[in-house]
Amino acid sequence: MNPSVVLASSQSGLNPLPLSLTPKIYPKRRRNLRYNYRTVHSSSSAADSIPKPDVFGGKKELSTIESLVDAMSPPVRIASSALLFAAAVAAGYSLGLRFGGGSRNAGVGGAVALGAAGAGAAYALNSCTPQIAAVNLHNYVADFDDPTALNKEDIEAIANKYGVSRQNEAFNAELRDIYCRYVSAVLPTGTGELRGDEVDTIIKFKNALGIDDPDAADMHMEIGRRIFRQRLETGDRDGDMEQRRAFQMLIYVSTLVFGEASAFLLPWKRVFKVTDSQVEVAVRDNAQRLYASKLKSVGRDIDVNQLVSLREAQLAYRLSDELAAEMFKEHARKLVEQNITIAVGTLKLRTRATREATRVIEELDKILSFNNLLISLKNHADASHFAPGIGPVSLVGGEYDGDRKMDDLKLLYRAYVTDSLSSGRMEEDKLAALNQLRNIFGLGRREAETITLDVTSKVYRKRLAQAVTSGELEVADSKAAYLQNLCEELNFDPQKALEIHQEIYRQKLQQLVADGELGDEDMKALERLQVMLCVPKQTVEAAHADICGSLFEKVVKEAIAAGIDGYDAEIQKSVRKAAYGLRLTREVAMTIASKAVRKVFISYVQRARGAGSRTESAKELKKMIAFNSLVVSQLVADIKGESLDPPPEETVTEQVQQTDEEDEEEWESLQSLRKVKPSKDNLRKEIQTEITLKDDLPERDRTDLYKTYLLFCLTGQVTRIPFGAQITTKKDDSEYVFLSQLGSILGLTGKEIVEVHRSLAEQAFRQQAEVILADGQLTKVRMEQLNELQKNVGLPPQYAQNIIKSITTTKLAAALETAVGQGRLSIKEIRELKESSVDINTMISESLRENLFKKTVDDIFSSGTGEFDEAEVYENIPKDLNINAEKAKKIVHELARSRLSNSLIQAVSLLRQRNHKALVSSLNDLLACDKAVPSTPLSWELPEELADLFIIYVKSDPPAEKLSRLQYLLDISDSAAETLRAIKDRALPNGTGEEEFVF
């Protein structure tokens, strides 16, 4: 903001009176309050906000009359006014008498005329007094080097001297003008910043002037208008920003000057269209800038007094605790970032002198010291009086909060860990410092542990090497205790130490086995190292299996790659040397060999599956059998150190006898099984059986492969020739020897092999037996055909009988299902089938058996006999059909209720058709249903028809019990029944039908 513009505007807007008078020097002015401006300005920072003396403008001069009036005291001025008026009256009277010829009236007229003039002169003399008081006030204030030295009594003295009120328009206007000039001068201009003492200075000056808050608030609004006008007049962007900042500072200072009253004294929103949120932003931003300038004085040696001073400043600036805490944390972070920057720069120097390394640690110690100081101040008893935000330092949100800078922080952390272990042990205070440093840097627990583990591992290796070289570890009474103590000194995880021991052992083993074998001296050295480092036995075995096993695996692969023709004596020698020289156990060596061999087996299997025909598949399987016989068996023998000669006669006989004793019956049941059964013929040569595909292929795949070769043995080799013909070449029994070896390679047990042969024979027998028994009828001729088929296939008789029974049973079940569905099967026939040991439950489904029961009951209710045997219906029939008795009873009741009403309707219909015989049967059915479910008397539209039914039924000579029950059901009284019985034998006249007689 341009001060000259403000001052000019202030003069033109608030003090329209002329200001070109010479100031009057008052003898009563207290000269002891005057300060040398230069001295004050340079001696105290608070004095920076004191405006220069020329801020109020030059001193004003009084006119001659005003000077004369100014020289008079109020009593003198009043007396002079009275004297002037009296003199004017007297002079007028005298002149009137003189010029009026001595007339009294002329004298009075002259007195009145000159008295009026004198009164006017006296009024003029007194009316300039407020202006004189205002000029003297201005000159008095302008004459002060330090305007803040003003006091209210001096201002009151000036007003009292001239007998004017402070509320006088001219005097109050001068007060407002002086206050406006002072506030404008106190507020910073241009790009200046607030210093923090402006509010107190303005309040002190306002109180010294004694200006009321509303008048002072009007001056603040007037200053705002000037800034607003200047902003509109500004053409450049920088000027507009300056005016905007000046306006925000005015809002902030004004709000603090008037406190809570600013809400209604300062109508920013009404005058300048400024919202409440914008006012809050102005207050917040300026408070933050003031607090930030206050924080600049805070260093790493912060104390309690500084924190209390910060708290007071925060409250005075009206800054919220949240923002203050955030700013303090940011300031603390920047202080720490300075140390980090120095440490990182030193660490990255090309020279690695000890002095630079020491400086890095010094900077990190400064950070830790500062962090500890903040933590202690946070836990201080008077922490509530301190500035908010006191606590541990964090780099979050700062320069080093990012992935790019995280590597630098890790380097510093590594440097501090290295320094902490420089003495050969980790102290407790260093552990706490490392934990604090990790929190400050924001490192994750896993990252910090990785760095610490890396550095500590190197130190541990160094200490361990020293202990081994010096012999200290070897002579220790307890190696484990010595190593444990070493881990505790370095705060090193024993499990990690064990991993290092294992790695050292592996390195030693790799070094000794480089020539392809381990000598006795090598084994002793390894055992000595194992004892010193306390390496577990299983770890040693695993290391040997891994390192020596990889070398052995290479030898095995070379032997396998040699193939059937290349596995010569040289290969055998290398295998035997590797198996013994590498000191592998037989189990480990066999595991390695098995893995390599099974890969080759799998390749053969894949080619066999992808072959286009059974013959091609059999050829691939035969190659696998040959590979196993000539290469794998020799390889296993070399690993074991055994000879691959034909087994002794006694061994063969023993194996054959053992097989015969175990499952002689199973192996003899099929002709193909007898050919693959272990015997002297197919045990001519020892074949390895330890490496199989049992765990590599599921059982179904293995049995399918075995079945493929078995079919090849049974059918022979098929060769296709032109014109679509093919030639089948039968094989001899030698193929079954290969089949037996294939079973061993596939890992099939004797039971699984038997099951494959049996299933294949059963499949062939079933296919042809189903053709023979197509209609399910088993005749003598068909039985002879089946026996011949069983012999040709080689299936045992008991399995053939089971298949025949299964086929006939299935056919019979289908026939029974059809008969029941078509209603051609009665309960009598069911009982006959049960007597023939036919399982009705499996032959006929439950739903069909229920339908058969319904049909049987329905036949009983429509038989026309009128009989219903409860034991037969509720017990015997459900038992024969194997259905639930309760469910059967429920079915009977439902059918009886349905048939009861239908029987009556049918009887009436037959009555009208004059079919008396069928009518009697329907009434019997009605009585049968009534026996199953006793009914109440039935109703009918025409009772006469019920009487006719009763007459016809009486003529059939039924039992008395049935007739009585029918009478009850037809609801016929005893008298009516007697009448009807009396006319039952009466002949109908003229041959008229019975129906006409009744009607």
Secondary structure, DSSP 4 states (H G I P E B T S, - for coil): --HHHHHHHHHHHH--S---SPPPPPTT--GGG---HHHHHHH-SGGGGSPPGGGG-SPP---HHHHHHHHS-HHHHHHHHHHHHHHHHHHHHHHHHHHTTT-HHHHHHHHHHHHHHHHHHHHHHHHTHHHHHHHHHHHHHHT-S-GGG--HHHHHHHHHHTT--TT-HHHHHHHHHHHHHHHHHHS--TT----S-HHHHHHHHHHHHT--HHHHHHHHHHHHHHHHHHHHH--SHHHHHHHHHHHHHHHHHHHHHHGGGHHHH--HHHHH---HHHHHHHHHHHHHHHHHHHHTT--TT--HHHHHHHHHHHHHHT--HHHHHHHHHHHHHHHHHHHHHHHHHHHT-S---HHHHHHHHHHHHHHHHHHHHHHHHHT-TTGGGSPTT-S----TTSTT-SHHHHHHHHHHHHHHHHHHTTTSS--HHHHHHHHHHHHHHT--HHHHHHHHHHHHHHHHHHHHHHHHHHTTTTT-S-HHHHHHHHHHHHT--HHHHHHHHHHHHHHHHHHHGGGS---HHHHHHHHHHHHHHT--HHHHHHHHHHHHHHHHHHHHHHHHHHHHHH--HHHHHHHHHHHHHTT--HHHHHHHHHHHHHHHHHHHHHHHHT-SSHHHHHHHHHHHHHHIIIIIHHHHHHHHT---PPPPHHHHHHHHHHHHHHHHHHHHSSHHHHHHS--TTTTSS----SS-STTTS-HHHHHHHHHHHHHHHHH-EEEE-STT-EEEE---THHHHHHHHHHHHTT--HHHHHHHHHHHHHHHHHHHHHHHTTTS---HHHHHHHHHHHHHHT--HHHHHHHHHHHHHHHHHHHHHHHHHHT---HHHHHHHHHTT--HHHHS-HHHHHHHHHHHHHHHHTSSS----HHIIIIIHHHHHT--HHHHHHHHHHHHHHHHHHHHHHHHHHHHHT-HHHHHHHHHHHHHHHHHS--PPP--S-HHHHHHHHHHHHHT---HHHHHHHHHHTT--HHHHHHHHHTTTPPPGGG--HHHHH-
